[in-house]
Structure formats: structure tokens, C-alpha cells
Amino acid sequence: MTKAIAEEDVETTVIDPVIGQPTIEMHSKDFEISGFLGLAGVDQVTTNGLVGLRFAFHITENIFAEASYSVSGHANSVTYYDAVMGYQFPGQLFLTQNYRYNTATYLVFGGGKSDFENRPGAHNTVVGGGGYRIMITDDLNVRFDLRGHVHHQIEGDRDKWAIDFEAAVGLGYYF
């Protein structure tokens, strides 16, 4: 075989020198809005109805930031303004062999303000708790939350810490 014939058998490969531009995509369904109803144990004495809204930004699959606004409905109403960070543990709920739902158990911790109708000024509040979320569809979920609002208060000549408990059920929507 001659050198000329060997060169004809070699395939030539053409390399395209064009480099594509990277694209930045905004992930959908990182935001969640939910409404909730529940009960609030206010002043460690009374239990009253509670209604509110939560808005969350899911930073990663496990970490989220959430702001909430809620009002207890009783004679001396309390308004809570909270901002928390949360960590969730993904899971699944198996109802039958054919029905499976994605779930998450989560913990939250943060702070906010508790504004009591019958007391001057809002109280700084530490918020902690947890919950359970069941994804009904890719966009819709049902939430169960238990939280505690710890705040300092002065009643007459007594200086004390109080914990207001909150138990709520909510419906959330991802967008």
C-alpha cells in the first residue's frame, strides 16, 4: 500500500469552533402561597380561632424561607408577623399500591412581632415549630403546622416570658 492510498482511507473530522452561549433559566414552582385556619393558645389561658397567610421561597429542595401573617379571632385579638427559615425532610406517603404522594416533614425557626390589641406596642417574638406537607398535585398541597411564639411581656409588676401555641391546617399553591 502506498502512502497516497492510506491518506484517502482516513476520514477527516471537522470541529465546529462555535461555542454556545450559556442560558440562565428561572426555575418554576420555587414560590408557595398558602392560607390556613387553626387554633391559637393565647396568654396560656385561652384558645381561640386563627386565620392567616404564608408566603414561602424554596431556596433549595430542602431549605426555604417563609413569611406569615395571622390573626387570632377573640375579644383581645393578637396579630402575628413572622419570618422563619425552614429545613424539610422529603418523604412519601403510600395510601395503596397505586396511590403515592410526595410529602415533607419540616422544622422552622425565626422571629417576628406579636401585636396584642389590649397592650401597647408590638412584642419581639421568637418562633419555632414544625409541620407536615402532603403534595396532592404538583402545584397543590395540604399543610399541618405546630408553632410556638415566645415573647417577653410585663403585666403590672410581673416580668415574664409567655409562649403562645399555634396549630393550623392550610392549603398551599406552588407557582
C-alpha positions in Angstrom: 0.0 0.0 0.0 1.3 3.4 -0.9 1.2 6.5 1.2 -1.4 8.2 -1.1 -3.9 5.3 -0.8 -3.5 5.3 3.1 -4.3 9.0 3.2 -7.6 8.5 1.2 -8.9 5.9 3.7 -8.6 8.3 6.7 -11.8 10.1 7.5 -11.5 13.8 8.2 -13.3 15.2 11.2 -14.4 18.8 11.2 -14.6 20.5 14.6 -17.2 23.3 14.8 -15.5 26.2 16.6 -18.8 27.9 17.6 -19.3 27.9 21.4 -22.9 28.3 22.6 -24.0 31.0 25.0 -25.0 29.7 28.4 -28.6 30.3 29.3 -30.0 31.1 32.7 -33.3 29.5 33.4 -35.6 30.6 36.2 -37.0 27.6 38.0 -40.7 27.5 38.2 -42.6 26.5 41.4 -40.0 27.9 43.8 -42.7 30.1 45.4 -45.5 28.9 47.6 -48.5 30.8 48.9 -50.9 29.2 51.5 -53.8 30.1 53.6 -54.5 28.5 56.9 -57.0 28.1 59.7 -56.3 26.9 63.2 -56.3 27.5 66.9 -54.0 29.7 68.9 -53.4 29.3 72.7 -53.0 33.0 73.7 -51.7 34.1 77.1 -51.5 30.5 78.2 -55.2 30.7 79.3 -57.5 30.9 76.3 -57.7 29.1 73.0 -59.1 31.0 70.0 -59.5 30.7 66.3 -56.7 31.7 64.0 -56.6 32.7 60.3 -53.6 33.7 58.2 -51.4 33.6 55.1 -47.9 32.3 54.4 -45.6 33.1 51.6 -42.5 30.9 51.0 -39.5 30.9 48.7 -37.9 27.4 48.3 -34.2 28.1 48.0 -33.2 24.5 47.5 -35.1 21.2 47.7 -34.6 21.2 51.5 -34.2 24.8 52.6 -36.9 27.5 52.4 -37.7 31.0 53.8 -41.2 31.9 54.8 -43.1 35.0 55.9 -46.5 34.8 57.6 -49.3 37.0 58.8 -52.0 35.7 61.2 -54.7 37.0 63.4 -56.4 35.3 66.3 -60.1 36.0 66.5 -61.1 36.8 70.0 -62.1 39.8 72.1 -58.4 40.7 72.7 -57.1 39.8 69.2 -53.4 39.1 68.6 -51.7 39.7 65.2 -48.5 37.7 64.4 -45.9 38.8 61.8 -43.3 36.1 61.4 -40.3 35.4 59.2 -38.7 31.9 59.5 -36.1 29.7 57.8 -37.1 26.1 57.4 -35.5 22.8 56.6 -37.6 19.9 55.2 -37.1 16.2 55.0 -38.7 14.8 51.9 -40.7 11.6 52.0 -43.6 9.7 50.5 -47.0 8.6 51.7 -48.3 5.3 50.4 -52.1 5.0 50.7 -52.4 1.9 48.5 -50.3 0.2 45.9 -51.5 2.7 43.2 -51.7 5.9 45.3 -48.5 7.5 46.4 -48.0 11.2 47.5 -44.8 13.2 48.0 -44.5 14.6 51.5 -42.2 16.6 53.6 -41.7 16.9 57.3 -40.1 20.3 58.2 -38.8 22.4 61.0 -38.9 26.2 61.2 -37.1 28.8 63.3 -37.2 32.5 63.2 -38.6 35.7 64.7 -41.3 38.3 64.4 -43.7 40.5 66.2 -46.7 39.8 68.3 -49.2 42.7 68.4 -51.7 42.4 71.2 -54.8 44.5 70.9 -55.1 45.3 74.6 -51.3 46.0 75.2 -49.3 49.0 73.8 -46.7 48.2 71.2 -45.7 45.0 69.5 -43.6 42.4 71.3 -40.5 40.9 69.7 -41.2 37.2 69.2 -39.1 34.0 68.7 -40.9 31.5 66.6 -40.2 27.8 66.4 -42.0 24.7 65.3 -42.6 22.1 62.6 -45.1 20.7 60.2 -46.0 18.1 57.6 -46.9 18.8 53.9 -48.7 16.4 51.6 -48.4 17.2 47.8 -51.9 16.5 46.4 -50.7 17.5 42.8 -47.5 19.1 41.5 -49.0 22.5 42.4 -51.3 21.9 45.4 -50.5 20.8 48.9 -52.1 20.3 52.3 -50.1 21.5 55.4 -50.3 20.8 59.1 -48.3 23.2 61.3 -47.5 23.4 65.0 -45.6 26.5 66.2 -44.8 28.3 69.3 -44.4 32.1 69.7 -42.2 33.0 72.6 -42.3 36.7 73.8 -41.5 38.8 76.8 -44.3 40.7 78.5 -44.8 42.8 81.5 -48.1 42.6 83.4 -48.5 45.0 86.2 -45.4 44.5 88.3 -44.7 41.0 86.8 -42.0 40.5 84.2 -42.4 37.2 82.5 -41.9 35.1 79.3 -45.0 33.7 77.6 -45.5 31.0 74.9 -48.4 31.2 72.5 -49.1 28.0 70.7 -50.5 27.7 67.2 -52.0 24.6 65.5 -53.1 25.1 61.9 -54.2 23.3 58.7 -53.6 25.0 55.4 -53.9 24.7 51.7 -50.8 25.8 49.7 -50.2 26.5 46.0 -46.8 26.4 44.2 -46.0 28.8 41.4 
